[in-house]
Amino acid sequence: MEGAKVETRKREFSGKDAGSVRKQIADAHTQEMVHRSKPCAGKVGIVQALCGTGVFLGLWFVPAMMGYNLIDQPVETLRICFALSFPVLLISYSTLRLQPEICPMWWAAFRGLLSLPVGIVAASFVGTVFGAPISYESAVKTFHWAALISALTVVPVAVVVGGSWSTWHRLFARTEPDGPLELALCLSAHCAAIGSWVGAWPMPLDWERRWQEWPVCCTYGTVGGYLLSVIFSIAWYSANRGASSEGEKKKVN
């Protein structure tokens, strides 16, 4: 009897060990697939430059050609900026999605579309809590500003990584990006949010300038922070291109 019990326990332990080994192998295989699907720094830099150009043209160049500017017509200018930059961001980052062999481009773009209203609600709430005026006219401005900052911060991450809570937590709670792509996502989102916060500082001052009105200075801060992150990312990729290539070769080998 005792011998039979011992044999049964051995089988149970061996089964658990085999299961844990299989799980470790599967996790390692998944991590390897994710690592191999990560784009190179050069491709990330091209996408960053393309998106930054779209945002710059959408906020300054195209509205100026149509007779608009952010100070005098904030809603119309923000609408033009969003209409031009959002498709560029959505399509460009869809080409950088992780595990493209199991995640088609249309699904990555669809994830970005789903994340947009969530980001708008969150940004509108934060803006209102931190002092955005509460009226119908101001609410329209808040909505358009929230749509733009959501497109710059939330949508790219949703397109690339989807709903992986661990990745979102690692990028935004612990600020631990892994590789050029995650660095670009983390840096652009943080810089846009910080830029918006810094841009809000002049609003309560009694300078009586029109650019102090909501959401003009916040928008300048948001876009300025985002463009600075793009410039910094591209400069960092260029400076560390050789070291990154050697590191990638070592990981593959």
C-alpha positions, -999 to +999 in steps of 0.1 A: +000+000+000+027+024+011+047+016-021+016+024-043+011+057-025+048+066-030+045+058-067+014+078-071+030+109-055+060+105-077+038+105-108+020+136-095+052+155-089+066+144-122+035+156-140+037+189-122+073+193-132+066+184-168+037+209-168+059+237-154+087+229-179+062+230-208+049+264-195+084+278-193+092+266-228+060+281-241+067+314-223+102+315-237+089+308-272+064+336-269+090+360-257+113+350-285+085+356-311+077+390-296+114+400-296+119+389-332+088+408-343+101+441-328+111+465-356+145+479-359+154+514-347+156+527-383+120+518-391+108+533-358+127+565-365+111+568-399+076+563-384+084+589-357+095+614-383+064+608-405+041+612-375+059+643-362+057+659-397+020+651-399+013+668-365+034+698-374+017+703-407-017+697-391-013+723-364+005+751-383+010+748-420-024+734-433-046+757-411-025+787-422-032+778-458-069+778-450-069+810-430-070+795-395-048+797-365-049+782-331-053+815-312-083+829-332-100+796-343-089+769-318-117+744-326-113+746-363-075+743-360-076+714-336-101+697-359-078+701-389-048+689-369-066+658-357-080+650-391-045+651-407-024+635-379-047+608-367-048+587-399-010+591-402-005+579-366-029+550-370-015+536-402+021+543-395+021+526-361+001+497-375+032+488-395+051+485-361+026+462-344+041+433-324+037+397-337+025+407-372+023+370-381-007+366-359-019+403-357-030+417-391-026+454-398-064+460-398-068+445-363-040+468-350-057+498-365-090+487-351-075+485-316-064+521-321-099+532-330-113+515-300-088+532-277-095+567-290-128+573-272-114+559-240-085+583-242-108+612-250-129+606-219-098+602-197-082+634-211-114+654-208-118+643-172-082+652-163-084+685-181-116+694-163-102+684-129-072+705-134-092+736-142-106+735-178-136+759-180-170+743-178-194+756-204-207+744-238-181+764-258-153+753-235-165+717-236-162+717-274-126+730-271-119+704-244-132+676-266-110+685-296-079+690-274-086+656-257-090+639-291-056+653-302-037+643-270-054+609-270-042+604-306-006+613-296-004+592-264-030+564-261-036+554-297+000+545-307+004+522-277-029+505-283-021+499-319+013+484-312+008+463-280-030+460-278-045+454-244-016+439-226-019+452-191+016+442-181+031+462-210+010+493-203+019+491-166+056+486-174+056+516-198+036+541-179+037+531-142+073+519-140+087+537-171+108+507-182+107+506-221+124+476-238+139+485-271+136+514-296+099+509-303+088+509-266+111+539-260+094+558-287+059+550-273+069+558-237+088+590-245+062+605-268+033+598-245+052+612-214+065+643-233+031+651-247+014+648-213+042+668-195+041+694-223+004+699-218+009+703-181+037+728-185+017+746-212-012+752-187+010+772-163+005+806-180-033+803-180-040+818-146-015+846-150-030+881-155-011+889-187-044+891-206-030+875-238-052+855-261-028+826-263-034+821-225-070+810-232-080+774-229-069+752-247-044+773-268-013+771-245-020+735-235-022+725-271+011+742-278+026+724-249+012+691-260+024+693-295+057+709-285+064+681-261+055+655-286+077+670-313+106+672-289+102+635-281+103+628-318+135+648-323+151+632-292+142+597-303+156+601-338+188+616-324+191+588-299+186+561-326+212+578-348+237+580-320+232+545-307+226+527-341+259+508-340+255+497-304+219+487-309+228+466-340+255+447-321+231+441-292+204+427-315+230+404-331+241+391-297+204+384-286+197+365-318+228+344-315 
